Amino acid sequence: MAGAVRRSALALFPIWAVICAVLGAAALPAHAPQTVVSASGPQTPAEQADFLRTAEIVRSRSVSRGVTGISRLTLSNGAVTHDAAFQSIDERRLFTEFARGGGEVRFADSYHFNIAGYRLAGLLGLDHMVPVTVERRWRDKVGALSWWVDAAFDERERIKRELSPPDTEAWNRQMHRVRVFSALIYDTDRNLGNILITEDWKIWMIDFSRAFRPWKKLLRPDDLQRCDRRLLERLEQLTAETVREAVGNHLRREELDGLMARRDLIVARIRQLVAERGEQAVLY
C-alpha cells in the first residue's frame, strides 16, 4: 500500500520537483527544537500577524535551507513565545545563470513575494495552507516574517521514508490545491522541501521568493487535472483591483498582469477539463 500511495503522490507532484528538491531547501528535521504557542496565544491570522509585527525578537539562528538566507527568530510578548522565519533577500537581474545549469531572463528573488503569496492565498481561501506573513525590520533589514510551522517532515522526507497519508483522497485534494496555486503565481521553486507536512497530515506551502514571474503563460499546464470548486469560484471572481489592493507594493504592475493572465488560462483549462471529463471527475 505504501508503494502505491508513494507512486500516486509522485504522479501528483511531477518529476521536476524531485530534481529541484535535491538542490533546493530542506525543512528542519522532526527532532529539531520546536516553539509552541499556548492555547491562550495568538490563534487567528489577525492575532498572529499582530504578534509577528509587535513581539520582541529574543533569539535568532540561521536555517540550513535554501540559498536565500533564512533566519529562524524567536519572538515573545511576555506571555507567548513563538518562532518565525525571516527572509530579506530582494534581488532582480536581467539574466542569471544557475549553478545546476541553465538560466533565467528577468530573474527575481524577493521577500516581497512571500508577503504577496500569503495575501493572495487569503483572497483565494487558501490561507490555511500558507503561514501568516508580514513585513518587518530586523537588524537594519526589511523582510518577510512568517509564522513558523512545526512540521513533522517535508514532502521530500515523506517520499524517502515511504510514509502513506491516512486519507489518500484528502491528501490528493490538498496537492491539487498546491498545483493550482503554484501555477497561478508561476512558482519556479515549488520543490519538495517547500511543502511542509504536520503530524495531522496538513500541507503548508512556504517560500515564494522565486514566484510571481511576469510571464503570461502556464509553467506546466498538464499539472492541472482537478480543482477545488470553491477555489475555482474565487479564481473566477478575482480582479486585478482586488489583488492590487491586497498585495499593495509587493507586486509590480507586470507581475500583476502576468498573474491575471495566468488566472484566465487556469480557469479556461479547468472548464475545458470539465467539458471533456464531466464535473464529478474534475471538481471536488
Secondary structure as UniProt FT lines:
FT   HELIX           2..12
FT   HELIX           15..23
FT   TURN            30..31
FT   TURN            39..40
FT   HELIX           45..54
FT   STRAND          56..62
FT   STRAND          70..76
FT   STRAND          81..87
FT   STRAND          90..97
FT   TURN            99..100
FT   STRAND          103..110
FT   HELIX           112..123
FT   TURN            124..125
FT   TURN            127..128
FT   STRAND          133..138
FT   TURN            139..140
FT   STRAND          141..147
FT   STRAND          153..154
FT   HELIX           155..161
FT   HELIX           168..184
FT   TURN            185..186
FT   TURN            188..189
FT   HELIX           192..194
FT   STRAND          195..197
FT   TURN            199..200
FT   STRAND          203..205
FT   TURN            209..210
FT   HELIX           221..223
FT   HELIX           229..237
FT   HELIX           240..247
FT   HELIX           248..250
FT   HELIX           253..277
FT   HELIX           279..282
//
